[in-house]
Amino acid sequence: MKARVTVTLKTGVLDPQGKAIEGALGSLGVAGVDSVRQGKLFDVELATDDPAEAEATLKAMCEKLLANTVIESYRYDISG
């Protein structure tokens, strides 16, 4: 089973990397960008065909390692 995990900073948490990207886009002449928030993307292959087991595994992975749940939120999509 495959999954995609997206981790982003929670609303209200300062995102200096996003601000730097926003500034760089402006310097490159890209117009119309109001703000940028950056995050992390993980493509994961799980050794199970059970959706409930896959969801439990993904939640544990996110809570324990992939996301700092104090300042980050996460979501995942399971396919196949």
C-alpha positions in Angstrom: 0.0 0.0 0.0 1.3 3.5 -0.8 0.8 6.7 1.1 1.7 10.3 0.8 2.3 12.3 4.0 2.2 16.1 4.0 3.6 18.0 7.0 3.1 21.7 7.3 3.6 24.3 10.0 0.4 25.1 11.9 -1.3 28.4 11.2 0.2 31.2 13.3 3.7 29.5 13.5 6.4 31.8 12.0 7.7 30.3 8.7 11.1 32.0 8.0 11.9 29.6 5.1 8.5 30.4 3.5 9.2 34.1 3.9 12.6 33.7 2.2 11.0 31.8 -0.7 8.4 34.5 -1.0 11.2 37.2 -1.2 13.2 35.2 -3.7 10.2 34.8 -5.9 9.7 38.6 -5.9 13.4 39.1 -6.7 13.0 36.7 -9.7 10.1 38.8 -11.0 7.3 36.4 -10.1 4.3 38.7 -9.4 1.1 37.9 -7.6 2.4 35.8 -4.7 0.8 37.0 -1.4 2.5 34.5 0.8 4.4 31.1 0.9 4.3 28.4 3.5 6.8 25.5 3.1 6.4 22.0 4.3 7.6 18.4 3.9 6.3 15.6 1.7 6.9 11.9 2.3 6.0 9.1 -0.1 5.8 5.8 1.9 5.3 2.3 0.8 3.7 0.1 3.5 3.8 -3.7 3.7 0.1 -4.2 4.3 -3.1 -4.4 2.3 -5.3 -3.5 5.4 -6.4 0.1 5.3 -6.9 0.2 9.1 -3.4 -1.1 9.8 -1.9 1.3 7.2 -3.7 4.2 8.9 -2.5 3.2 12.3 1.0 2.8 11.1 1.0 6.2 9.4 -0.4 8.0 12.4 2.3 6.4 14.6 5.0 7.4 12.2 3.8 11.0 12.0 3.3 11.4 15.8 6.7 9.8 16.7 9.0 11.1 13.9 7.7 12.8 10.8 6.0 15.7 12.4 6.7 17.9 15.4 3.1 18.0 16.5 3.6 21.0 18.7 4.2 23.3 15.7 3.3 21.1 12.7 0.2 19.4 11.4 0.1 16.5 9.1 -2.3 14.7 6.7 -1.9 11.5 4.7 -3.6 10.0 1.7 -3.5 6.2 1.3 -3.8 4.6 -2.2 -3.6 1.1 -3.6 
